[in-house]
């Protein structure tokens, strides 16, 4: 302990680490009625860190070549010590991270935490959702299996429905007329370099915005639940008399992360192939089209929407309109009330939208 204290003292003399800790940990106050849903951000940081670490370990043995990709993944699963564990953690982690991200956005939605002055927090979070979907889509192709090959073919082909630029956009995404080695190279670069850099930058921006605006007070258990922010000048939402982040809420964060990891490891060890259909274990064959190729569960609603409409352009337009509406929600919903039960129109639309998405996903899974 004496050595550790000397090291801390040495650092403190040079950068004032104790002042930083006092300000950002014990001196950082949160609302007294804060709930466990506020831990979803910490869970997502943990999940993203796991994805980065497991992805870096996979890169040691993975070969981004159309002739060797599937064999390298097979070798990771069968020959590399604990390679199966690393790959399963990466595959399961991508699905679990997407689930945590959706739950985080739903909690923000229902607690009205996107309202003024936190519009940019919501927009940056929505952009993160889009990039996480993109990194999941690009990573889907890398094993170069029948599932990944044909799922990518279907996904990229949907862009051809866009008037005028559609065919050029498809060729740009694939790097050629058809999904092939150039597509694998492009998706690999996007998956391991371009999109992760964008995610890291957006996470930094999201945390910066959170720190500048302050943590929003949950609307539950309060007599006055309207948005208290007034005027057009900057104001930090502090919480005098609140609870310190450390150690009070840090323990809540750790508990939530522990629950997440317990669920994550339960899937990895007890049902690791939950997210692996049979075609995921067959090497890609451009000349054999599988009977039923479906995307990951979080794309099933999009997949089913395209199947419902005979014209793909209509399906894409509806999805684009829905995504644009969600992205701009803080600028549309400008009311001051934040409690969901005091916003009947919002509750009807929000619950209806969630049920519609779940219904389309189930329909897409069963169809």
N, C-alpha and C positions, 0 to 999 in steps of 0.2 A: 504493500500500500504506500510505503514511503517513496518508492521509486515512481509509482504512478502519480503521486502528488507532486513530485519534483518535475515530472514531465509536463503535467497540467500547468504548474507554476511557470515553467519555461515558456510554454505556448501563450499563457495568459499575459505575460510581460510584453509579448510581441504583437498579439492580435486581440487581446482583451476577450478571451474566450468565455470567461465567467459572466461578463456583461451580456454577451450574446445569448448564453444559456438562460440567464435571468430574464431577458426580454422575450425570447422565443419559446421558452419552456414554462418555467414557473410563473413568469409575468404575463404570459399570453392567456387571457381570460376568455372563456366560452360561456354561452348562456346556461343558466342553471337548469333549464328544462330541455337541454340538448338530449337527443335520443340516439339509439344504436345505428339508425340509418346514416348518421353522419360519418360512420366508420367505413362506409363503402369506398370512399376515396382512398383510404389507407389500404384497404383490401386490394383495390385495383393497382396501386403502386407495387404491392407485394407480388401480385399476379404477373405484372409486366416484368418485374425483376426476374422472376422464375422463368419466364419465356426467353428473356435475353440470355440468361446463363445456360439454360438447356439448349437453346439455339446455337450458341457458341460452341458447346461441346459436340453437337451434331455436325457442325461445320468441319470438325477435325477429320471426319471420315466420309462425309457426303461428297459425291462427285457430281457437279452440275453439268452432266453430259447426257444426251438422250440415250446413248448406247450403254451408259454405265450407272445412271441415276438409280434405277430400280434395283440393280445388283448391289449398289453401295448401301441402300436402305435395308435390303435383305441381310447384308453382312453386319450392319449395325444391330439388327434385331437378333441375329443368330450367333455371330462370332465375337463381337466386341463385348468384353466384360461389362455387364450392367448397361449395355447399349439399349436393350429393350426398355429398361426403366427410363432412360433419358428420353427416348423417342415417345414413350407413352406419356411422360410428364409434359412434353411439348405439345402433343396432340390433344390430350385432355385439357391441358392448361389453356389452350386457345379457346376452347368451347366454354370453359368455366369463366374465363376472363370476359367473354362476350356476355354471359349471363349476368355477371356482377356489374358490368357496365350498363346493361339495360335496367337492372334494378336501381342502380344509382340515379339514372336519369328519371325513372319513374318516381323515386322519392323526391327529387328536386321538383318534378312536375306537380305532384300532389301537395307539397308543402309551399308552393308558390315562391320558391327561392330563386326563380328566374326573373322575377319582377324588378323594376327599376330600383337601384342602379346596377343590377347584376346581369344586364342583357349580354354583355360581352362574355361573362362567365358561361352562360348557356350556349352562346354561339361557339366558343372555343371547345366546350364539351361536346357539342354536336359534331364539330369537325373531327374531334378525337374518335367519336363513334364511326364516322365515315372512314377514317384511316385504319381503324382496327378491322373493319369489314374488308377493306382493301388488302391489308396484310394477311388476313385469313384466306382471301381468295387467291392471292399470289402464292401463298405457301401450299395451297391445295394441289397445285400442279407439280411441285418439286419431287414427290415420290415416283412420278412418271408411271403410274398404274393405269389400268383401264378406267377406274373411277375418276382419277384426277384428269386424265387426258380428255375424256368425253365430257366431263362436267365443265372443263375450261372451254371446250369447243362450243357447248351450248351457251355458256355465259357470255363469251365474246361475240358469238353470232347474233345475240339479241341486239347488239349495237347497230347492226345493219339495218334495223327498222327506222333509224333516224334519217330523215330526208336529206338528200344531197351529200352530206358528209359521212353517212353511215358506213358505206363500203370502205372508205379511206380510213375511218376510225378503227374498223375491224382489222385491217391490214397493219395499221400502226400498232395496235395492241399485240397482235400475233407476230409481227416482224416478217410476215409472209402471208400468202393467200390462205394457208391452212395452219393449224396448230402443229408445230414441229420444233426442231432444235433451236431456231431463233426465239421462239416463244419461251422456251425453258430458260434461255439465257436472260431474256428481258425480265421475266418474272422472278428469277433468282436475284438479279440486281435490285429490283424493287423491294423484294422481301427482306433481304439482309442488309441493305444500305440506305436506299432512298426513303422508303416509308418509315423505318425505325427512326431515322434522323428527324423526320417530320413529326413523329409521335413525341419524341423527346422534347423538341422545341415547343410543341403545343402543351405538353405537360408543364413545362416551365412557365409558359404564358398563363396557363390556367391557375397554377399555384400563386403566381404573382398577382393576378387579378383578385384571387381569394384573399390574399394578404392585404391588398390595398382597400378593398371594400369592407372587409371584416366578415365573420361568419354570420349568416342570417339566423335570426331567432326563430325556432320552430313555432308555428301558430297554435299548437295544442296546449291546452291548460291555461290559456290567457283570456282575460276579459276583453281586451282590445286586440283584435287579430288583423286589423287593417295595416297596410304598409306604412311604416312611420317615416319613411324617407320623403322629404319635401324639398322643394326648391331646385335650382339648377346649378348650385355650387357643390364642389366636392366635399364629402363628409364621410369620415371613417365610422363604421358602426361598432363602437366599443361596447363592452359589457361590464360596467362597474359592478362589483359585488358578485361577479360570476365565478365559475370554478376554473382553476388553473389547468392548462393543458397537461402539464406534467406535475405530479404523477397521476392526477385524477382521471382525465380522459384518455391519457396514454394507455392506462390499464384496460379501459374499455376497447380501445383500438386493438390492443394485443389479444383480448378475448375474441373479438370479431375475426381477427386474422387466424387465430387458432381454430375457430369453428370452420372457417373457409378451408384451411389446410386439411382439417379432418375430413370434410366432404370430398375435397380434391383427392386425397390419398385413398379414400374409400373406393372411389371410382378406379383409380390407377391399379389398386391391388385386387379388387374384387370383381370389377367388370371393365377391364381395360379396353375391350373391343366394342364398347358401347357405341362409339362414334366411327367404327370401321365396318362398312358393308362388305360383302363378299368380294366385290369387284376391286376393293382396295388392295387385294393380295394377288392380283393378276397383272402381269406386265402390260404396258400400253400396247395396243395393236390398232393402228389407224384403219385397218381393213375389216375389223369386226366391231360392229356397233352393239353394245349391250342393250338388252330389252328395256330396262328401267334404270335410268340415271337420274339421281336427285341430288340437289345441293345439300349443304349442311343445314341443320334445323333452323338457324337464324335467317336463312335465305328462302325457306320454304314458302312463306307468304308471297314473296316477290315472284317465285317460280309459279305458284298457283294463279296469281293475278294474270301473268302472261298467258297461261293456258285457258283462262276463262274467256278472254276476248279473242275473237278471230283475227283481229289486226293487232300485231305486236306494238305498233306505234301508240295505240290507245292505252294499252297496258303500261308502257313505259311513261307515257304522259301523266297518267294517274299517279304512278309511283313518284315521279318527279315533282308533281304538284303537292303530294302528301309530305314528301321530305322537305320541300321548300317551306310549306306551312309550319312544320315543326321547327325548322331552323329559325324562322322569323316569329315564332310564338310570342316572345316577350314584347315585340313591337305591335302585335295584334291584340293580345290580352293586356290592356293597359289599366284595368281596374285595380283599386287599392286593396281589396279584400284578398286574404291569403288562405284562410281556413277552407279546406275542400268542401266541407258540409254546408258552408255558407255561400257556395258558388254552385247552385244546382245545374245551370247550363253547362258550366265547365265539367262537373262530375258526369253528367250524361254523355257529353262528347268524349271525355277521356276514357271512361269505362267502356263505352261503345267502341271506341277505337282499339282499345286493348283486346276486347273480346273478338272483334273482327280480325285482328292480327292473329290471335290464337286459333280462331276458327279456320282461317285460310291456311295456317301452318299445318293443322291437323288434316285438313282436306288434301293439302299437297303431299303429306306423308302417306295417306291412304290411297290416293289416286294412282 
